[in-house]
């Protein structure tokens, strides 16, 4: 199994995590200038593609490690993540309670740094705006966590990602959770249908490019996340200029950085 040691300017690290869309990393060292971290069992080209998109970051070391050692390390450090009504647990754990809806994910896909605030925001919004029978698309599905949550509430879900590995992980996690999710490799340009609900936990740059296209494919609600504090007003302005109504806005800080807020939005047609 491959372990990639990477470094990136600290001001870009959280954006990098958004691009991973739920996949976990291990932080090795972090200061105000540089963050050094490890990624396990991930596609090398996909990592480099994100660095290229961000204009910075690199893999500094590539190692082969024993898979059993890697799994035991994650098991020792893992804590379930509660985002009511959901609880996120690893594939090997059995949820014993009755109060929460378990979502199982493959080890290390989501637990290196805990779920990113942008993922937690949109996951917390899903039960309020998705109903049984809704037709949902999860754009940039990553691990498939948002798709699985939607399917567990009775939605009919398509999940797309431009990265082949993400699609395969979405399929594995959907099977592990015993839900039906149609996971396939595609880009926003490939979307032909319209949906009751659109889920998009993405970088601001993608909304800059595709906002007008995405606003035309949802019927009921569009759930947006991945927006950092400096980008909030831009999303609000784009919605206003498009004749859309923001029905809810939610924020969550980065761990240990109360002023570094990430935002999520629920948008509908007026």
Long-range contacts (C-beta under 8 A, 24 or more apart in sequence): 1-40, 1-41, 1-64, 1-65, 1-66, 1-67, 1-70, 2-40, 2-41, 2-42, 2-44, 2-62, 2-63, 2-64, 2-65, 3-38, 3-39, 3-40, 3-62, 3-63, 3-64, 3-65, 3-70, 4-38, 4-39, 4-40, 4-42, 4-44, 4-47, 4-59, 4-61, 4-62, 4-63, 5-36, 5-37, 5-38, 5-59, 5-60, 5-61, 5-62, 5-63, 6-36, 6-37, 6-38, 6-39, 6-47, 6-51, 6-57, 6-58, 6-59, 6-60, 7-34, 7-35, 7-36, 7-37, 7-57, 7-58, 7-60, 8-34, 8-35, 8-37, 8-51, 8-54, 8-56, 8-57, 8-58, 9-33, 9-34, 9-35, 9-56, 9-57, 10-34, 10-35, 12-54, 12-56, 12-57, 13-37, 14-116, 14-228, 14-254, 14-260, 14-262, 15-54, 15-203, 15-228, 16-50, 16-51, 16-54, 16-57, 17-113, 17-116, 18-116, 18-118, 18-201, 18-202, 18-203, 18-226, 19-50, 19-53, 19-54, 19-203, 20-50, 20-142, 21-119, 21-140, 21-141, 21-142, 21-143, 21-161, 21-166, 21-201, 22-105, 22-109, 22-110, 22-115, 22-116, 22-119, 22-142, 22-143, 22-145, 23-108, 23-109, 23-110, 23-112, 23-142, 23-143, 23-169, 24-108, 24-109, 24-110, 24-111, 24-112, 24-113, 25-112, 25-113, 26-112, 26-113, 27-112, 27-113, 36-60, 37-112, 38-112, 39-112, 40-65, 40-70, 40-108, 41-70, 41-108, 42-165, 43-163, 43-164, 43-165, 46-163, 46-165, 46-166, 53-205, 70-108, 71-107, 74-107, 74-108, 74-111, 75-107, 77-111, 78-111, 81-110, 81-111, 81-114, 81-115, 81-120, 83-115, 83-120, 83-123, 83-124, 84-124, 85-127, 86-123, 86-127, 86-149, 86-152, 88-115, 88-145, 91-176, 101-149, 101-152, 102-177, 103-145, 103-148, 103-149, 103-152, 103-177, 104-173, 104-176, 104-177, 105-143, 105-145, 105-173, 105-176, 106-143, 106-169, 106-172, 106-173, 106-176, 109-143, 109-169, 109-173, 110-143, 110-145, 113-255, 114-255, 115-145, 116-262, 117-252, 117-253, 117-254, 117-262, 118-201, 118-225, 118-226, 118-227, 118-252, 118-262, 118-264, 119-145, 119-146, 119-201, 119-225, 120-252, 121-225, 121-250, 121-251, 121-252, 121-262, 121-263, 121-264, 122-146, 122-199, 122-201, 122-223, 122-224, 122-225, 122-264, 123-149, 124-250, 125-223, 125-248, 125-250, 125-264, 125-266, 126-150, 126-153, 126-199, 126-223, 127-153, 128-248, 128-266, 129-197, 129-220, 129-221, 129-223, 129-266, 130-155, 130-197, 131-155, 134-196, 134-197, 134-220, 135-193, 135-195, 135-196, 135-197, 136-195, 136-196, 136-197, 136-198, 136-199, 137-191, 137-193, 137-195, 137-197, 137-198, 137-199, 137-217, 138-199, 139-188, 139-191, 139-198, 139-199, 139-200, 139-202, 139-214, 140-200, 140-201, 140-202, 140-206, 141-166, 141-167, 141-170, 141-183, 142-166, 142-169, 142-170, 142-201, 143-169, 143-170, 143-173, 144-169, 144-170, 144-171, 144-173, 144-174, 144-181, 144-183, 145-173, 146-199, 146-201, 147-174, 147-181, 147-183, 147-199, 148-173, 148-174, 148-177, 148-179, 148-181, 150-197, 150-199, 151-177, 151-179, 151-180, 151-181, 152-177, 152-179, 155-197, 157-181, 157-182, 158-182, 158-184, 158-193, 158-195, 159-183, 159-184, 160-184, 160-185, 160-186, 160-187, 160-190, 160-191, 161-185, 161-186, 162-186, 162-187, 188-213, 188-214, 189-213, 191-217, 193-217, 194-218, 194-219, 195-219, 196-220, 196-221, 197-221, 197-222, 197-223, 198-222, 198-223, 199-223, 200-224, 200-225, 200-226, 201-225, 201-226, 202-226, 204-228, 204-231, 204-234, 204-235, 207-235, 207-238, 211-238, 211-242, 212-242, 215-242, 215-244, 215-267, 219-269, 220-268, 221-247, 221-266, 221-267, 221-268, 222-266, 222-267, 222-268, 223-264, 223-265, 223-266, 223-267, 224-264, 224-265, 224-266, 224-267, 225-262, 225-263, 225-264, 225-265, 226-262, 227-262, 227-263, 227-264, 227-265, 228-260, 228-261, 228-262, 228-263, 229-259, 229-260, 229-261, 229-262, 229-263, 231-263, 232-263, 235-263, 235-265, 236-265, 239-265, 239-267, 243-269, 243-270, 244-268, 244-269, 244-270, 245-269, 245-270
